Amino acid sequence: MSSLGSKSFSYNKIRNGTEFNVSAPGKVILHGEHSVVYGKLAIAASLGLRTRINLVEIDSPDSLVFKIVPMDFEHIFSLKDIEKLLLTESPAISSDDSKFNWENPKMIEHQSQLRIVETALDATLQSHRSGRYETALKSIKCLFYFISGILSSTVVKLKPLLICVDSDLKMGAGTGSSASFSVALATTLIHYLKLATLDLDNVSKKNFKPSSWTLEEIERLDGLSDRQLKAICTWAFCGENLFHGTPSGLDNTICTYGNMVKFRRGEQPTILKLSNASFDVLLIDTHVARETFKLVARVAKLREAFPALVSHILDAMEDLTTRAADLIVGIDGATETPLDDFHDLATLVQMNHGLLCALGVSHQKLEEVIMILEKHDLKGKLTGAGGGGFAIALLPPDYDPEEVVRKLNERDFGVMCTKLGGEGVKIE
């Protein structure tokens, strides 16, 4: 056995015990911020920045250790308590047990399921509901929600485990950190279920809808089938409900499937499966906190005061987003990077930022970033709600960003070089 240490606790890995890693990407909105609220098209892309979860079977009886590195959080939950509070009873579902298994998260009654989770939190955390526990509380709720929802209908028994979460993504900055976490966590529990029940003809408990692994899923031990990805995406949407209340479904989709996604509210997202194009970007952190709901409300107030004018801006954003999607697909299908198309794509980035400024959602720090980028022949825009947060800039082919990164760092902006449109969630 090998030791797994931390400043708080120390564990031993079980020799030949279960151990695997899962990662899921973050996301950025390329085009369609704010206009998507009014039924307009949006494009989002996965980021090369990822959330990673390591699950390890440990020699620590009656222990489920949940660790979140970026929050400096770690807690040991009793497996007996989890079994009693989350796995003994059925999850809160909209029909009888015979129609439910882990594949059917849409049957979960969210508010009733949340009450099950809250009861378990009250019993297991007791007085630990402040300080760093308060920061981690939504993540713990998500863990409990998924344990109950995914595993309580199955015959699997949780063994002593360490679940360790780490991430490249900054929380609350519009880069999909909560969706990336939710996708990675749902995948972790579904893969754990798979590894624990590979030799069974039915993984469901008696009275629940039968479920078994396909030959493809068994042969691709570390792969994820279309069925698994669909369930992961929907469970992650449930997780997003815990973090945001009324998610659009865009973030969990892009963090599950990767690549780029076209999205319109009320419609199924369309995945742009890029096979050739690689889009290098700078992701620039203004270090200015923003509150999304206030910025959305600001646009709504402006639209109420100037309905015709704001409608024209939103229509222009729709046209721009449609054109950008066509350019992206064209660049991906070309044998060599068409520089004219790339120039047009960068111009659309610049135009979109101007439209967002007209809606009043920029910030002086964002404008400072845009000016620095302009001086280095780059086009940038805010991404997400605006009012601070991040800006993004597409890098032309063979562009050396060293000088612009140095200038941005001199002004105390955080800068990350990464790629857009990479792979989605995966077992590593």
C-alpha positions in Angstrom: 0.0 0.0 0.0 1.2 3.5 -0.7 0.5 6.6 1.4 -1.7 9.4 0.3 -1.0 12.3 2.6 -2.4 15.8 3.2 -1.9 18.4 5.9 -5.0 17.1 7.5 -5.2 13.4 7.0 -3.2 10.5 5.7 -4.5 7.4 3.8 -3.2 4.2 2.3 -4.2 3.1 -1.2 -5.4 -0.4 -1.5 -3.0 -2.5 -3.6 -4.9 -3.4 -6.8 -7.9 -1.5 -5.6 -10.0 0.8 -7.8 -8.3 3.9 -9.0 -8.9 6.1 -12.0 -8.9 9.8 -13.1 -11.6 11.8 -14.9 -11.3 15.2 -16.5 -13.8 17.6 -18.1 -13.1 20.9 -19.9 -14.3 24.3 -19.0 -16.0 26.6 -21.6 -16.2 30.1 -22.9 -18.9 31.9 -24.8 -17.5 32.9 -28.2 -20.6 34.8 -29.4 -24.1 35.4 -28.1 -23.6 36.6 -24.5 -26.8 38.3 -23.3 -28.6 38.0 -26.7 -29.1 34.3 -26.0 -31.4 35.3 -23.1 -33.7 36.7 -25.8 -33.8 33.6 -28.0 -30.8 34.5 -30.2 -28.1 32.0 -31.2 -25.0 31.6 -29.1 -21.7 29.7 -29.7 -19.7 28.2 -26.9 -16.4 26.2 -27.0 -14.6 23.9 -24.7 -11.4 25.1 -23.2 -8.1 23.3 -22.8 -8.4 24.1 -19.1 -10.0 21.2 -17.2 -11.4 20.0 -13.9 -9.8 16.7 -12.7 -11.1 14.1 -10.3 -9.0 11.3 -8.9 -10.9 8.4 -7.2 -8.8 6.0 -5.1 -9.9 3.1 -2.9 -8.3 3.5 0.5 -7.5 1.5 3.6 -9.6 3.6 5.9 -12.7 1.8 7.2 -16.0 3.7 7.1 -14.5 6.6 5.2 -15.5 8.6 2.2 -12.9 11.4 2.0 -13.9 14.4 -0.2 -11.1 16.8 -1.0 -11.4 20.0 -3.2 -7.8 21.3 -3.7 -8.7 24.8 -5.0 -10.9 25.5 -1.9 -8.4 23.9 0.5 -11.3 21.7 1.7 -11.2 18.2 3.0 -13.7 16.2 5.0 -14.2 12.6 6.0 -17.8 11.3 5.7 -19.0 8.1 7.4 -19.9 5.5 4.8 -22.4 4.1 7.2 -24.1 7.5 7.4 -24.1 7.8 3.6 -25.5 4.3 3.2 -28.3 5.1 5.7 -29.2 8.6 4.5 -28.6 8.4 0.7 -28.5 4.8 -0.5 -31.1 2.9 1.5 -34.2 4.8 0.3 -35.2 5.4 -3.4 -34.3 8.8 -4.9 -37.1 11.3 -5.3 -38.6 10.3 -8.7 -41.7 11.2 -10.6 -43.0 7.6 -11.0 -42.7 4.2 -9.4 -39.3 2.5 -9.0 -39.9 0.0 -11.8 -39.4 2.8 -14.4 -36.2 4.3 -12.9 -32.5 3.4 -13.0 -29.2 5.4 -13.2 -29.8 6.2 -16.8 -33.0 8.3 -16.2 -32.0 11.5 -14.3 -34.9 13.4 -16.0 -37.3 11.4 -13.7 -35.8 13.0 -10.6 -38.0 15.5 -8.8 -35.4 18.1 -8.1 -36.8 19.9 -5.1 -37.7 16.6 -3.3 -34.3 15.2 -4.1 -32.7 18.4 -2.7 -34.6 17.8 0.6 -33.1 14.4 0.8 -29.7 15.9 0.3 -30.3 18.7 2.9 -31.4 16.1 5.5 -28.1 14.2 4.9 -26.1 17.4 5.1 -27.7 18.3 8.4 -26.9 14.9 9.8 -23.3 14.5 8.5 -21.9 18.0 8.7 -23.7 19.1 11.9 -22.0 22.3 13.1 -19.6 22.4 10.1 -21.6 24.8 7.9 -19.5 27.9 8.0 -16.1 29.1 6.8 -14.5 26.9 4.2 -17.4 24.4 4.6 -19.8 27.2 3.4 -17.6 27.7 0.3 -17.6 24.0 -0.5 -21.3 23.4 0.4 -22.7 23.4 -3.1 -20.0 20.9 -4.2 -20.9 18.6 -1.3 -24.6 18.9 -2.2 -23.7 17.9 -5.7 -21.8 14.9 -4.4 -24.7 13.8 -2.2 -27.2 14.4 -5.0 -25.3 12.2 -7.4 -24.6 9.5 -4.9 -28.3 9.2 -4.1 -29.5 9.7 -7.7 -27.0 7.5 -9.5 -26.2 4.8 -7.0 -29.2 4.2 -4.8 -31.1 2.2 -7.4 -28.1 -0.1 -8.0 -26.6 -3.0 -6.1 -23.2 -1.3 -5.8 -21.7 -0.9 -2.3 -19.4 2.0 -1.7 -16.0 1.0 -0.5 -13.7 3.4 1.5 -12.7 6.1 -1.1 -10.8 9.3 -1.6 -12.4 11.6 -4.1 -10.0 14.4 -4.9 -11.0 17.4 -7.1 -8.6 19.8 -8.7 -9.1 22.4 -11.4 -7.4 24.8 -13.8 -10.5 26.9 -13.8 -11.2 29.9 -11.7 -14.5 29.7 -9.8 -17.3 32.2 -10.7 -15.5 33.7 -13.6 -17.7 32.5 -16.5 -15.5 29.7 -17.7 -17.9 26.9 -16.7 -16.2 25.8 -13.5 -19.4 24.4 -11.9 -20.5 22.6 -15.1 -17.0 21.1 -15.5 -17.1 19.9 -11.9 -20.6 18.5 -12.3 -19.7 16.6 -15.5 -16.5 15.2 -14.0 -18.2 14.1 -10.8 -21.2 12.5 -12.5 -18.7 10.6 -14.8 -16.7 9.5 -11.8 -19.7 7.9 -10.1 -21.0 6.3 -13.2 -17.5 4.9 -14.0 -17.2 3.6 -10.5 -20.5 1.9 -10.8 -19.4 0.3 -14.1 -16.1 -1.0 -12.7 -17.9 -2.4 -9.7 -20.6 -4.3 -11.7 -19.0 -5.3 -15.0 -19.7 -9.0 -14.4 -23.4 -8.5 -13.5 -26.3 -9.1 -15.9 -28.3 -6.4 -14.0 -26.8 -3.6 -11.9 -30.2 -2.4 -10.6 -31.8 -3.4 -7.3 -34.9 -5.5 -7.2 -38.0 -3.5 -8.2 -36.0 -0.9 -10.2 -35.8 -0.9 -14.0 -33.1 -3.4 -15.1 -29.8 -2.0 -16.5 -26.7 -3.8 -17.9 -23.5 -2.9 -19.6 -23.3 -3.3 -23.4 -20.5 -5.4 -25.0 -19.0 -2.1 -26.3 -19.0 -0.6 -22.8 -17.3 -3.7 -21.4 -14.7 -3.8 -24.1 -13.9 -0.1 -24.0 -13.2 -0.2 -20.2 -12.0 3.4 -20.0 -14.3 4.7 -22.8 -17.6 6.5 -22.6 -20.5 5.3 -24.7 -23.2 7.6 -26.2 -25.6 6.2 -23.6 -23.2 7.1 -20.7 -22.5 10.6 -22.2 -26.2 11.3 -22.4 -26.8 10.4 -18.8 -23.7 12.3 -17.7 -24.8 15.4 -19.5 -28.3 15.2 -17.9 -27.0 14.5 -14.4 -24.6 17.4 -14.8 -27.6 19.6 -15.7 -29.1 18.6 -12.3 -25.8 19.6 -10.7 -26.0 23.0 -12.5 -29.4 23.4 -10.9 -27.8 23.2 -7.5 -25.2 25.9 -8.4 -27.3 28.3 -10.5 -31.0 27.6 -10.1 -32.0 28.0 -13.7 -29.2 26.8 -16.0 -29.6 27.0 -19.8 -28.1 23.5 -20.5 -25.3 25.0 -22.6 -22.5 24.7 -20.1 -23.1 21.0 -19.1 -23.4 20.1 -22.8 -20.1 21.7 -23.9 -18.3 20.3 -20.8 -19.6 16.8 -21.6 -19.1 16.6 -25.4 -16.3 19.2 -25.9 -15.8 20.8 -29.3 -18.0 23.8 -30.1 -21.8 24.1 -29.6 -24.5 26.2 -31.2 -27.2 26.9 -28.8 -30.6 28.6 -28.8 -32.8 28.8 -25.7 -35.6 26.2 -25.8 -33.9 24.1 -28.5 -31.5 21.1 -28.4 -27.8 22.3 -28.7 -26.0 21.5 -32.0 -22.5 20.2 -31.6 -20.0 21.4 -34.2 -17.6 18.4 -34.3 -14.4 20.0 -35.4 -11.9 17.5 -36.8 -9.0 19.7 -38.1 -9.1 23.2 -36.8 -7.2 24.2 -33.7 -8.0 27.6 -32.3 -5.3 29.1 -30.0 -6.6 31.8 -27.6 -5.5 34.0 -24.8 -7.8 34.0 -21.8 -7.3 37.2 -19.9 -8.5 37.6 -16.3 -9.3 41.1 -15.3 -9.5 40.1 -11.6 -12.8 42.1 -11.4 -15.6 40.2 -9.8 -19.0 40.4 -11.5 -22.6 39.4 -10.7 -24.3 37.9 -13.7 -27.8 38.6 -12.6 -27.1 42.3 -12.2 -25.7 42.5 -15.7 -28.6 40.6 -17.2 -31.0 43.0 -15.3 -29.1 46.0 -16.7 -29.6 44.8 -20.3 -33.3 44.1 -19.6 -33.7 47.6 -18.2 -32.0 49.1 -21.3 -34.3 47.0 -23.5 -37.3 48.3 -21.7 -36.2 51.9 -22.1 -35.1 51.5 -25.8 -37.0 48.5 -27.1 -36.5 49.1 -30.9 -32.8 50.1 -30.6 -31.9 47.1 -28.3 -33.8 44.7 -30.6 -31.6 45.9 -33.5 -28.5 45.2 -31.5 -29.7 41.7 -30.5 -30.6 41.0 -34.2 -27.1 42.1 -35.2 -25.6 39.8 -32.6 -27.7 36.9 -34.1 -26.4 37.6 -37.6 -22.8 37.9 -36.4 -23.1 34.6 -34.5 -24.5 32.8 -37.5 -21.7 34.1 -39.7 -19.1 33.1 -37.1 -20.4 29.5 -37.0 -20.2 29.3 -40.8 -16.6 30.6 -40.8 -15.5 28.1 -38.0 -16.9 25.2 -40.0 -15.3 26.5 -43.2 -11.9 26.9 -41.5 -12.2 23.3 -40.0 -12.9 21.9 -43.4 -10.0 23.6 -45.2 -6.8 21.7 -46.0 -4.8 24.8 -45.1 -5.9 27.6 -42.7 -7.6 30.2 -44.9 -6.1 33.5 -43.6 -8.9 35.6 -45.0 -11.5 33.6 -43.1 -9.5 33.8 -39.9 -9.2 37.6 -40.4 -13.0 37.8 -40.8 -13.5 35.7 -37.7 -11.3 38.0 -35.7 -13.2 41.0 -37.1 -16.4 39.5 -35.8 -14.9 39.2 -32.4 -14.1 42.9 -32.5 -17.6 43.8 -33.7 -19.3 41.6 -31.0 -17.4 43.4 -28.3 -18.6 46.7 -29.7 -22.2 45.5 -29.6 -21.8 44.2 -26.0 -20.4 47.7 -25.1 -23.5 49.2 -26.6 -25.5 47.1 -24.2 -23.5 48.5 -21.2 -21.9 45.3 -20.0 -18.2 46.1 -20.5 -15.9 47.5 -17.8 -12.9 49.8 -17.8 -10.6 46.9 -17.1 -12.0 45.0 -20.0 -11.5 48.1 -22.2 -7.9 48.3 -21.1 -7.3 44.7 -22.1 -8.9 45.3 -25.5 -6.6 48.3 -26.1 -3.5 46.3 -25.2 -4.6 43.6 -27.6 -5.2 46.1 -30.4 -1.7 47.5 -30.0 -0.4 43.9 -30.7 -2.7 43.3 -33.7 -5.1 41.1 -31.8 -8.9 41.4 -31.6 -10.5 40.6 -28.2 -13.9 40.7 -26.5 -15.4 40.1 -23.1 -16.7 36.5 -22.6 -19.6 35.6 -20.3 -21.7 38.2 -18.5 -19.1 41.0 -18.7 -18.7 43.7 -16.1 -15.2 42.2 -15.4 -14.4 38.5 -15.5 -12.5 37.3 -18.6 -11.7 38.6 -22.0 -10.7 36.3 -24.9 -8.5 36.9 -27.9 -8.1 34.5 -30.9 -4.5 34.1 -31.9 -3.7 34.0 -35.7 -1.8 31.0 -37.0 2.0 31.2 -36.0 1.4 34.2 -33.8 3.9 34.5 -30.9 2.0 35.8 -27.9 5.1 36.4 -25.7 5.2 40.2 -26.0 1.4 40.8 -25.5 1.4 38.4 -22.5 4.2 40.4 -21.0 2.4 43.7 -21.5 -0.8 42.3 -20.0 1.1 40.8 -17.0 2.7 44.2 -16.4 -0.8 45.7 -16.0 -1.6 42.9 -13.4 -3.9 40.9 -15.7 -3.8 37.1 -15.5 -3.2 35.5 -18.8 -3.6 31.8 -19.9 -2.7 30.5 -23.3 -5.0 27.6 -24.2 -7.0 26.0 -27.0 -10.7 26.0 -28.0 -12.8 23.1 -29.2 -10.9 20.2 -27.6 -12.3 16.9 -26.4 -15.0 16.6 -23.8 -15.1 14.5 -20.6 -12.8 11.5 -20.5 -11.4 8.8 -18.3 -7.7 9.3 -18.0 
